[in-house]
Amino acid sequence: MSKLYLLIISICLFIILPNYSSAETYIIKKGDTTAKIAKKYNVNVKKLIEINKLNPKKLELGRKITIPSTTKSTDKKTSDKIKIAKKHQNTNKRDIIKEESKKFYIVKKGDTLYSISKKYSIPVEELKDLNNLDTNKLHKGQKLLLKKAPSDFYIVKKGDTIYRISKRFNISIEDLKNINNLSTNTLKPGQKLLLEQKIVKNYDAVIKTKTELEEEPILEIEPEDQNLSTKEKLILLSKKLLNIPYRFGGNSIFGLDCSAFVQKVYKLIGIELPRSAREQYVEGIPVEKDELSVGDLVFFKTYASFPSHVGIYLGNNLFIHASSRSKKVTIDSLDTPYYFRRYIGAKRILELDNNIGHEG
């Protein structure tokens, strides 16, 4: 009978306490509270009290109590996490599919190149060019590319013109010619055109001769100019580089580009700036055009949709910069139509100097 009795008790406990089959025990000590014990074992206070029929206001020292298992709650948390992860995964998949649908089109029954070109506002010839098609014939299930992957260069094809290429890649003819140092609009099939100006690492180390490296002069402030303000020193040093040749990717006085010029001048007064115009644009404090001060950096969008040209403001609406248009370090006006149209903002790297005020 005793064995049968124990079996019945066990079954009853299993039915009554299904969530606590793998529970552990704890002996109540001095200073314990139900809240402390529950927190220690990361369990619910109500469940702790319920399973042990405790009086929260009067705990018996030395009493052995059962700690409810957290398996079920842990499983629920894990399940919730899995659901959230799956939701994000499904969202990401939908985003990827959505993005892919912008790049590609799957041909359906009855589709023609003309109907697809009209639907996506892409000329038929461009569709054929993107997908290397020789004819207008399509077949059901065919995957058509709708958007060309970004590239930093383009190979000129027979029949191409500089106008057509500039329109296709949304670059002005003037910028396209500047980037590629073109003096005319004439192009040849097979010619490689840069579409974006790139910084070439270690460019000067490759192109400079040993003699040039040994003889490159060091620019510095003369002793008699040491008492000048920081801004006056900056302008003095920048003007010492006037007429230095513009060299795409260059970083020496034998040839440099716009961001290298700015970086070099600022370094001479002890301020380190990043190498590219795009990186320099995130430095300093934004300045309104009518609040420009000598030494501020002025930025332009030329060949790209991001800041791609930079110069140093001199006052009186003038700025000094390494110009690919002039092929040298030169001074231009912000009112020049080319720069006026492309101006995007200014940043202040130096604090306002009492010796030199605002220049509008």
C-alpha positions as CSV (number, residue, x, y, z in Angstrom):
1,M,0.0,0.0,0.0
2,S,2.8,2.3,0.8
3,K,4.3,2.0,-2.7
4,L,0.9,2.6,-4.2
5,Y,0.4,5.6,-2.0
6,L,3.7,7.1,-3.0
7,L,2.9,6.5,-6.7
8,I,-0.5,8.4,-6.3
9,I,1.3,11.3,-4.5
10,S,3.9,11.5,-7.3
11,I,1.2,11.6,-10.0
12,C,-0.7,14.3,-8.1
13,L,2.4,16.4,-7.8
14,F,3.1,15.9,-11.5
15,I,-0.4,17.1,-12.4
16,I,-0.5,20.0,-9.9
17,L,3.0,21.2,-10.5
18,P,3.7,20.6,-14.2
19,N,6.0,23.6,-14.6
20,Y,8.3,22.7,-11.8
21,S,9.3,19.1,-12.4
22,S,13.0,20.1,-12.7
23,A,12.9,22.5,-9.7
24,E,15.8,22.9,-7.2
25,T,15.6,23.5,-3.4
26,Y,16.8,26.3,-1.1
27,I,17.1,26.6,2.7
28,I,15.8,29.9,4.0
29,K,18.5,32.0,5.8
30,K,18.4,35.0,8.1
31,G,17.6,38.2,6.2
32,D,16.0,36.4,3.3
33,T,12.8,37.7,1.7
34,T,10.7,36.2,-1.0
35,A,11.7,39.0,-3.3
36,K,15.5,38.4,-2.7
37,I,15.1,34.6,-3.3
38,A,13.1,35.1,-6.4
39,K,15.6,37.6,-7.8
40,K,18.5,35.3,-6.9
41,Y,17.1,32.5,-9.0
42,N,15.4,34.7,-11.6
43,V,11.9,33.3,-10.9
44,N,8.5,34.9,-10.4
45,V,7.8,35.9,-6.7
46,K,4.1,34.8,-6.9
47,K,5.1,31.4,-8.2
48,L,7.7,31.0,-5.5
49,I,5.1,31.8,-2.8
50,E,2.4,29.7,-4.4
51,I,4.4,26.5,-4.8
52,N,5.8,26.7,-1.3
53,K,2.7,28.2,0.4
54,L,4.8,30.8,2.0
55,N,3.9,33.7,4.2
56,P,6.0,36.6,2.7
57,K,5.8,38.5,6.0
58,K,7.1,35.6,8.1
59,L,9.6,33.2,6.6
60,E,10.7,30.2,8.7
61,L,14.5,30.1,9.1
62,G,16.0,26.7,8.0
63,R,12.9,25.7,6.0
64,K,13.7,24.0,2.7
65,I,11.7,25.4,-0.2
66,T,11.4,24.5,-3.8
67,I,12.6,26.9,-6.5
68,P,10.4,26.7,-9.5
69,S,12.0,25.8,-12.8
70,T,12.5,28.6,-15.3
71,T,12.5,26.2,-18.3
72,K,9.1,27.2,-19.5
73,S,9.7,31.0,-19.2
74,T,13.1,30.6,-20.8
75,D,11.6,28.6,-23.7
76,K,9.0,31.3,-24.1
77,K,11.8,34.0,-24.3
78,T,13.7,31.9,-26.7
79,S,10.6,31.3,-28.8
80,D,9.9,35.1,-28.8
81,K,13.5,35.8,-29.9
82,I,13.2,33.2,-32.7
83,K,9.9,34.8,-33.8
84,I,11.6,38.3,-33.8
85,A,14.6,37.0,-35.7
86,K,12.4,35.3,-38.3
87,K,10.4,38.5,-38.6
88,H,13.6,40.5,-39.3
89,Q,14.8,37.7,-41.6
90,N,11.6,37.8,-43.6
91,T,11.7,41.7,-43.7
92,N,15.3,41.5,-44.9
93,K,14.3,39.0,-47.6
94,R,11.4,41.2,-48.7
95,D,13.8,44.2,-48.8
96,I,16.3,42.2,-50.9
97,I,13.6,41.0,-53.2
98,K,12.3,44.5,-53.5
99,E,15.8,45.9,-54.2
100,E,16.4,43.1,-56.7
101,S,13.1,43.9,-58.5
102,K,14.5,47.4,-59.1
103,K,17.6,45.9,-60.8
104,F,16.0,43.1,-62.8
105,Y,12.8,42.3,-64.6
106,I,11.5,38.8,-65.4
107,V,9.9,38.7,-68.9
108,K,6.3,37.6,-69.0
109,K,4.1,36.4,-71.8
110,G,3.3,39.2,-74.2
111,D,6.2,41.4,-73.1
112,T,8.2,43.3,-75.7
113,L,11.4,45.4,-75.4
114,Y,9.2,48.5,-76.2
115,S,6.6,47.8,-73.5
116,I,9.3,47.1,-70.9
117,S,11.3,50.2,-71.9
118,K,8.1,52.3,-71.6
119,K,7.2,50.8,-68.2
120,Y,10.6,51.6,-66.7
121,S,11.4,54.7,-68.7
122,I,14.6,53.1,-70.2
123,P,15.3,53.6,-73.9
124,V,15.1,50.3,-75.9
125,E,18.7,50.7,-77.0
126,E,19.9,51.1,-73.4
127,L,18.0,48.0,-72.4
128,K,19.7,46.1,-75.3
129,D,23.1,47.5,-74.3
130,L,22.6,46.6,-70.6
131,N,21.7,43.0,-71.5
132,N,24.0,42.5,-74.5
133,L,21.0,41.9,-76.8
134,D,21.5,41.8,-80.6
135,T,17.8,41.5,-81.4
136,N,14.5,42.6,-80.0
137,K,13.3,39.1,-79.4
138,L,12.5,38.0,-75.8
139,H,11.4,34.8,-74.2
140,K,9.2,34.1,-71.2
141,G,11.2,33.9,-67.9
142,Q,14.2,35.8,-69.3
143,K,15.9,38.0,-66.7
144,L,16.6,41.6,-67.9
145,L,19.0,43.9,-66.1
146,L,17.3,47.3,-65.6
147,K,20.0,49.2,-63.7
148,K,23.7,49.1,-64.4
149,A,26.0,48.4,-61.4
150,P,28.0,51.5,-60.4
151,S,31.4,51.7,-62.1
152,D,34.3,54.1,-61.8
153,F,35.0,54.0,-65.6
154,Y,33.4,53.5,-69.0
155,I,34.8,52.0,-72.2
156,V,33.8,54.1,-75.2
157,K,31.9,52.2,-77.9
158,K,31.4,52.9,-81.5
159,G,28.8,55.8,-82.0
160,D,29.3,57.1,-78.4
161,T,29.6,60.9,-77.9
162,I,30.7,62.8,-74.9
163,Y,27.2,64.3,-74.7
164,R,25.6,60.8,-74.7
165,I,28.0,59.4,-72.0
166,S,27.6,62.5,-69.8
167,K,23.8,62.2,-70.0
168,R,23.8,58.4,-69.3
169,F,25.9,58.7,-66.2
170,N,24.5,62.1,-65.0
171,I,27.8,63.9,-65.2
172,S,28.3,67.2,-66.9
173,I,30.4,67.3,-70.0
174,E,32.7,69.8,-68.4
175,D,33.3,67.5,-65.3
176,L,33.8,64.5,-67.6
177,K,36.5,66.3,-69.5
178,N,38.1,67.6,-66.3
179,I,38.3,64.2,-64.7
180,N,39.8,62.7,-67.9
181,N,42.0,65.7,-68.8
182,L,40.3,66.0,-72.2
183,S,40.9,69.1,-74.2
184,T,38.4,68.2,-77.0
185,N,35.0,66.3,-77.3
186,T,36.6,63.7,-79.6
187,L,36.4,60.1,-78.4
188,K,37.7,56.8,-79.8
189,P,36.2,53.4,-79.4
190,G,38.0,51.4,-76.7
191,Q,39.0,54.6,-74.8
192,K,38.6,54.3,-71.0
193,L,36.9,57.2,-69.4
194,L,36.9,57.8,-65.6
195,L,33.5,58.5,-64.2
196,E,34.7,59.3,-60.7
197,Q,37.8,60.8,-59.4
198,K,39.8,58.4,-57.3
199,I,42.6,58.9,-54.8
200,V,45.6,56.9,-55.8
201,K,47.6,55.7,-52.8
202,N,51.4,56.2,-52.9
203,Y,50.9,58.0,-56.2
204,D,53.8,60.4,-55.6
205,A,56.2,57.6,-54.6
206,V,55.5,56.0,-58.0
207,I,55.8,59.0,-60.2
208,K,58.6,61.1,-58.5
209,T,62.2,60.5,-59.3
210,K,64.9,60.1,-56.7
211,T,66.2,63.6,-57.5
212,E,62.7,65.1,-57.0
213,L,62.3,63.4,-53.7
214,E,65.7,64.7,-52.5
215,E,65.1,68.2,-53.8
216,E,61.5,68.8,-52.8
217,P,61.6,72.1,-50.8
218,I,60.2,72.4,-47.3
219,L,57.5,75.0,-46.8
220,E,57.7,76.8,-43.5
221,I,56.9,80.1,-41.8
222,E,59.9,82.5,-42.0
223,P,61.2,83.9,-38.6
224,E,59.9,87.4,-39.5
225,D,56.4,86.0,-39.9
226,Q,56.2,84.1,-36.7
227,N,54.1,86.8,-35.0
228,L,51.3,86.5,-37.6
229,S,47.9,85.1,-36.5
230,T,47.1,81.5,-37.3
231,K,44.8,82.6,-40.2
232,E,47.4,84.9,-41.6
233,K,50.0,82.1,-41.5
234,L,47.5,79.8,-43.2
235,I,46.9,82.2,-46.1
236,L,50.6,83.0,-46.4
237,L,51.5,79.3,-46.8
238,S,48.6,78.6,-49.2
239,K,49.7,81.4,-51.5
240,K,53.2,80.0,-51.5
241,L,51.7,77.1,-53.4
242,L,50.2,79.2,-56.1
243,N,50.8,77.9,-59.6
244,I,51.9,74.4,-58.3
245,P,50.6,72.0,-61.0
246,Y,47.4,70.2,-60.5
247,R,48.0,66.4,-60.5
248,F,45.2,63.9,-60.1
249,G,46.0,61.9,-56.9
250,G,49.1,64.0,-56.4
251,N,50.3,65.0,-52.9
252,S,53.5,66.9,-53.3
253,I,54.6,70.4,-54.6
254,F,55.4,68.6,-57.9
255,G,51.6,68.2,-58.4
256,L,48.6,67.8,-56.1
257,D,44.9,67.7,-56.2
258,C,42.3,69.9,-54.3
259,S,42.0,67.9,-51.1
260,A,45.8,67.2,-50.9
261,F,46.4,71.0,-51.2
262,V,44.0,71.7,-48.3
263,Q,45.5,68.9,-46.2
264,K,49.1,70.0,-46.8
265,V,48.4,73.7,-46.0
266,Y,46.5,72.9,-42.8
267,K,49.2,70.4,-41.7
268,L,51.8,73.2,-42.0
269,I,50.0,75.1,-39.2
270,G,49.7,71.9,-37.1
271,I,46.2,70.7,-38.0
272,E,45.7,67.2,-39.4
273,L,42.8,66.8,-41.9
274,P,41.6,63.6,-43.8
275,R,42.8,63.1,-47.3
276,S,39.6,63.4,-49.4
277,A,37.2,66.3,-49.9
278,R,34.4,63.9,-48.9
279,E,36.1,63.2,-45.6
280,Q,37.1,66.8,-45.0
281,Y,33.4,67.8,-45.4
282,V,32.5,66.1,-42.1
283,E,35.2,68.0,-40.2
284,G,34.7,71.4,-38.5
285,I,31.5,73.5,-37.9
286,P,29.1,74.3,-40.7
287,V,29.1,78.0,-41.8
288,E,26.6,80.0,-43.8
289,K,27.8,81.5,-47.0
290,D,27.2,85.1,-45.7
291,E,29.2,84.3,-42.5
292,L,32.3,83.0,-44.3
293,S,35.6,83.9,-42.6
294,V,39.2,83.7,-43.9
295,G,40.5,80.1,-43.6
296,D,37.1,78.4,-43.9
297,L,36.9,75.4,-46.2
298,V,34.5,75.8,-49.1
299,F,33.0,72.7,-50.8
300,F,31.5,71.9,-54.2
301,K,29.8,69.0,-55.9
302,T,31.6,68.7,-59.2
303,Y,31.9,65.2,-60.8
304,A,29.9,63.4,-58.1
305,S,26.8,63.6,-56.0
306,F,28.9,64.0,-52.8
307,P,31.5,66.8,-51.9
308,S,34.2,66.3,-54.5
309,H,36.0,69.6,-54.6
310,V,37.4,71.8,-51.8
311,G,39.3,75.1,-51.4
312,I,40.3,77.6,-48.7
313,Y,38.4,80.9,-48.4
314,L,40.5,84.1,-48.6
315,G,37.9,86.7,-48.1
316,N,36.1,89.1,-50.6
317,N,34.3,86.0,-52.1
318,L,37.7,84.5,-53.2
319,F,39.1,81.1,-52.5
320,I,42.4,79.3,-53.3
321,H,42.4,75.7,-54.5
322,A,44.1,73.2,-56.7
323,S,42.0,73.4,-59.9
324,S,41.7,70.6,-62.4
325,R,40.2,73.2,-64.8
326,S,43.1,75.6,-64.5
327,K,45.6,72.7,-64.1
328,K,47.3,74.5,-61.1
329,V,46.8,76.0,-57.7
330,T,44.9,79.2,-58.4
331,I,42.5,81.8,-56.9
332,D,38.9,81.9,-58.1
333,S,35.7,83.7,-57.1
334,L,32.7,82.0,-55.5
335,D,30.6,84.0,-58.0
336,T,32.2,82.3,-61.0
337,P,29.2,80.5,-62.6
338,Y,30.8,77.1,-62.5
339,Y,31.5,77.2,-58.8
340,F,28.4,79.2,-57.9
341,R,26.2,76.4,-59.3
342,R,28.2,73.7,-57.6
343,Y,28.7,75.3,-54.2
344,I,27.3,73.1,-51.3
345,G,28.6,74.6,-48.1
346,A,31.5,75.5,-45.9
347,K,33.2,74.3,-42.7
348,R,35.1,76.2,-40.1
349,I,38.2,74.4,-38.8
350,L,39.9,77.4,-37.1
351,E,38.3,79.5,-34.4
352,L,37.6,83.1,-35.4
353,D,40.7,85.2,-35.0
354,N,40.6,88.7,-33.6
355,N,43.2,89.9,-36.2
356,I,41.0,88.8,-39.1
357,G,37.2,89.4,-39.1
358,H,34.4,88.1,-41.2
359,E,34.6,88.4,-44.9
360,G,31.4,88.4,-46.9
